[in-house]
C-alpha cells in the first residue's frame, strides 16, 4: 500500500490549523484522524503537537 502524497511538503503551520489540531485533540481524536482532517502528514502533526505540548490520544 502506497503512502499518501502531500503537496504541502514542509509548509509552515497556520494559526487555523493549530487551532483545529487543539480542538480535535481536545475531543479525544487520534493522530491519524487529526492529520487527515487538517491535511497534514501524521509525522508533521505529531511533531507540531509535541513542540506545542498538545496531547493526542493513542488509539488502540
Secondary structure by P-SEA (a helix, b strand, c coil): ccccccccccccccaaaaaaaaaaaaacccaaaaaaaacccaaaaaaaaaaabbbbbbcc
